[in-house]
């Protein structure tokens, strides 16, 4: 075979191979196309999952605002404070305290003469003279003004506020006590040297006004001794022949109401006073509720 024949045979052989191989590649390409189309159709038919919604921006708390309380001015705002405190008097707690105090005063009223005679039988005693002095208006107001002034000098706001409340309590207590005195106009026990009316006891109401403010500001650890002082003052007024028992009982209720009215909305404790009769006399029951 010559060279031209050999070249033609190779060409035919390659052409046959090309023809033989070409259908297989086409089938592979066709199969790949079918698989791709099926994958696309399957992806299209699959449920589309929505991305989660974006989280809302965090809500930040408002910035803290520091409120500076108004300064205590028990003297320059005397009448404004008295008006504000008097508006707080009408309340369920006031009605309850005065109602119980008045009811108990009526209950012990028949025993007033008996208690008076037995209490004063041996004459004035030094222990009760001291107790009566502690309940004097000058002593109570002096303690209030002293507390207020000490707080100002020491720049102790808590003590200043305490002294201011004491002053306001004493002012309100005087107004209420004297108002009741002139309304009832009860004469003092026979032989008493007092120049004002007897019911209620002003010394006792003043002492219990202070005790209630102490309870509200410093809790039972200071309030309980202050209440004992109030009871001491009340007993002293009876032993010295200045008041009847019923005067003292209602005076304690008036003082507690005055002290509570000036301390509404602040203080550590809430003090509820309830006079209660006991055998041979009367007692004052205190209920302390921590704020």
C-alpha positions in Angstrom: 0.0 0.0 0.0 1.4 3.3 -0.9 1.5 6.4 1.3 -1.7 7.9 0.0 -3.6 4.8 0.7 -2.2 4.6 4.2 -3.3 8.2 5.0 -6.8 7.6 3.7 -7.1 4.4 5.9 -6.0 6.4 9.0 -8.5 9.1 8.2 -11.4 6.7 7.8 -10.3 4.9 11.0 -10.3 8.2 13.0 -13.6 9.2 11.4 -15.2 6.0 12.5 -13.9 6.4 16.0 -15.1 9.9 16.0 -18.5 8.8 14.9 -18.5 6.0 17.5 -17.5 8.2 20.4 -19.7 11.2 19.6 -23.1 9.5 20.5 -21.7 8.6 24.0 -20.6 12.1 24.8 -23.9 13.5 23.5 -25.8 11.0 25.8 -23.7 12.0 28.7 -24.3 15.7 28.1 -28.0 15.0 27.6 -28.1 13.1 30.9 -26.3 15.9 32.7 -28.8 18.4 31.3 -31.7 16.3 32.4 -30.3 15.9 35.9 -29.7 19.7 36.1 -33.2 20.4 34.9 -34.6 18.0 37.4 -32.6 19.6 40.2 -33.8 23.0 39.2 -37.4 21.8 39.1 -37.1 20.1 42.5 -35.6 23.2 44.0 -38.4 25.3 42.5 -41.0 22.9 43.9 -39.5 22.8 47.4 -41.1 25.1 49.9 -39.3 28.3 50.3 -38.1 29.0 53.8 -38.5 32.6 54.8 -35.6 34.1 56.8 -36.5 35.0 60.4 -37.6 38.6 60.8 -35.0 40.9 62.2 -35.1 41.5 66.0 -36.5 44.8 67.1 -34.0 47.2 68.5 -33.6 46.9 72.3 -35.7 49.3 74.4 -33.4 51.2 76.6 -34.7 52.5 80.0 -35.1 56.3 80.2 -32.2 58.1 81.7 -32.4 58.5 85.4 -33.4 61.9 86.5 -32.2 63.0 89.9 -34.9 65.0 91.7 -33.6 67.2 94.5 -36.3 67.4 97.2 -37.4 70.8 98.3 -35.6 72.1 101.4 -37.3 71.9 104.7 -38.6 75.3 105.8 -40.7 74.7 108.9 -40.6 78.4 109.9 -40.7 80.4 106.7 -43.4 78.1 105.3 -45.2 77.7 108.6 -48.7 78.4 107.3 -48.2 76.6 104.0 -47.1 73.5 105.9 -50.0 73.8 108.3 -52.5 74.0 105.4 -51.0 71.0 103.6 -50.9 68.9 106.8 -54.4 69.8 107.7 -55.6 68.6 104.3 -54.2 65.2 105.1 -56.1 64.9 108.4 -59.4 63.6 106.9 -58.7 59.9 106.3 -59.8 56.5 107.3 -56.8 56.1 109.6 -57.6 59.4 111.3 -61.3 58.5 111.7 -60.3 55.1 113.1 -57.8 56.4 115.6 -60.0 59.3 116.8 -63.0 57.0 116.9 -61.3 54.4 119.0 -59.8 57.0 121.2 -63.1 58.8 121.7 -64.9 55.5 122.3 -62.4 54.5 124.9 -62.5 57.9 126.5 -66.2 57.5 126.9 -65.7 54.0 128.3 -63.3 55.0 131.0 -65.2 58.3 131.8 -67.2 56.8 134.6 -64.0 55.8 136.3 -62.4 59.2 136.0 -63.1 60.3 139.6 -62.0 56.9 141.0 -58.7 56.9 139.2 -58.1 60.5 140.0 -58.6 60.0 143.7 -56.4 57.0 144.0 -53.6 58.4 141.7 -53.4 61.6 143.7 -53.9 60.1 147.2 -50.2 60.4 148.2 -49.5 63.7 146.6 -47.2 64.6 143.7 -44.2 62.4 143.2 -40.8 63.5 141.8 -40.9 60.7 139.1 -44.2 62.0 137.7 -43.1 65.6 138.0 -40.2 64.8 135.6 -42.6 63.0 133.3 -44.9 66.0 133.2 -42.0 68.3 132.4 -41.0 66.2 129.5 -44.5 66.6 128.0 -44.5 70.3 128.4 -44.9 72.2 125.2 -41.6 74.1 125.6 -39.7 70.8 126.1 -41.3 69.2 123.0 -40.9 72.2 120.8 -37.4 72.7 122.1 -36.5 69.1 121.2 -38.0 69.6 117.7 -36.1 72.9 117.1 -32.9 71.5 118.5 -33.1 68.5 116.1 -33.7 70.8 113.2 -30.9 73.2 114.1 -28.5 70.4 114.7 -29.2 68.9 111.3 -28.6 72.2 109.6 -25.3 72.8 111.4 -24.1 69.3 110.7 -25.5 69.3 107.2 -27.3 66.1 107.9 -30.4 66.1 105.7 -32.1 63.2 107.5 -31.8 64.9 110.9 -33.0 68.2 109.4 -36.0 66.5 107.9 -36.7 64.8 111.1 -36.6 68.1 113.1 -38.8 69.7 110.4 -41.4 67.0 110.8 -41.3 67.3 114.6 -42.0 71.1 114.4 -44.8 70.6 111.9 -46.3 67.8 114.1 -46.2 70.1 117.2 -47.9 73.0 115.3 -50.6 70.7 113.9 -51.1 69.1 117.3 -51.6 72.4 119.1 -54.2 73.5 116.6 -56.2 70.2 116.9 -55.8 69.9 120.7 -56.8 73.5 121.4 -59.7 73.2 118.9 -61.1 70.2 120.8 -60.5 71.8 124.2 -62.5 74.9 123.3 -65.2 72.8 121.7 -65.7 70.5 124.7 -64.8 73.0 127.4 -64.3 70.4 130.1 -63.2 71.8 133.4 -60.0 70.4 135.0 -60.2 68.2 138.1 -61.1 70.0 141.3 -58.2 71.7 142.9 -56.1 71.8 139.7 -54.2 74.9 139.0 -54.4 74.6 135.2 -55.6 77.6 133.3 -56.9 75.8 130.2 -59.6 73.2 129.6 -59.0 69.6 130.5 -60.0 67.5 127.5 -57.8 66.4 125.9 -54.4 66.4 127.6 -52.1 68.7 125.7 -49.0 67.3 127.3 -50.0 63.8 126.3 -50.9 64.7 122.7 -47.6 66.6 122.3 -45.6 63.6 123.6 -47.4 61.2 121.3 -47.0 63.4 118.3 -43.3 63.3 118.9 -43.3 59.5 119.4 -45.2 58.9 116.2 -42.7 61.0 114.1 -39.9 59.0 115.8 -41.6 55.7 114.8 -41.9 56.9 111.2 -38.3 58.0 110.8 -36.3 55.6 112.9 -38.5 52.5 113.4 -39.5 50.6 116.5 -36.1 50.6 118.1 -36.4 54.4 118.7 -40.2 54.6 118.5 -40.9 52.2 121.3 -38.9 54.1 124.0 -40.5 57.4 122.7 -43.9 55.8 123.2 -43.0 54.8 126.7 -42.1 58.4 127.4 -45.5 59.4 126.0 -47.2 56.9 128.4 -45.1 58.3 131.2 -46.2 61.8 130.4 -49.9 60.8 130.4 -49.6 58.9 133.7 -47.9 61.9 135.2 -50.7 64.3 134.3 -53.1 62.1 136.1 -50.9 61.5 139.1 -50.3 65.2 139.5 -54.0 65.9 139.4 -53.9 67.9 136.2 -56.1 65.6 134.1 -58.6 62.8 134.2 -57.8 59.4 132.6 -60.1 60.0 129.7 -58.3 63.3 128.9 -55.0 61.4 128.6 -56.5 58.6 126.5 -57.9 60.9 123.9 -54.8 63.1 124.0 -52.7 60.1 123.0 -54.9 59.5 119.9 -54.8 63.2 118.9 -51.0 63.2 119.1 -50.7 60.1 117.0 -52.9 61.5 114.4 -50.9 64.7 114.2 -47.6 62.9 113.9 -49.0 60.6 111.2 -50.4 63.4 109.1 -47.0 65.2 108.7 -45.2 62.0 107.8 -47.5 60.5 105.2 -45.6 59.2 102.2 -42.2 58.8 103.9 -40.5 57.2 106.8 -39.5 53.6 107.5 -42.6 52.4 109.3 -46.3 52.8 109.5 -47.6 53.1 113.0 -51.2 52.3 113.8 -52.4 53.3 117.3 -55.5 51.8 118.9 -56.4 52.5 122.5 -57.9 49.5 124.3 -59.6 49.0 127.7 -57.9 46.8 130.2 -58.9 45.8 133.7 -58.6 48.8 136.0 -57.7 51.3 133.3 -56.7 51.7 129.7 -53.9 50.8 127.4 -52.6 51.9 124.0 -51.9 49.2 121.4 -49.4 49.9 118.6 -49.2 48.0 115.4 -46.0 48.5 113.4 -46.0 47.8 109.6 -42.6 48.0 107.9 -42.7 50.0 104.7 
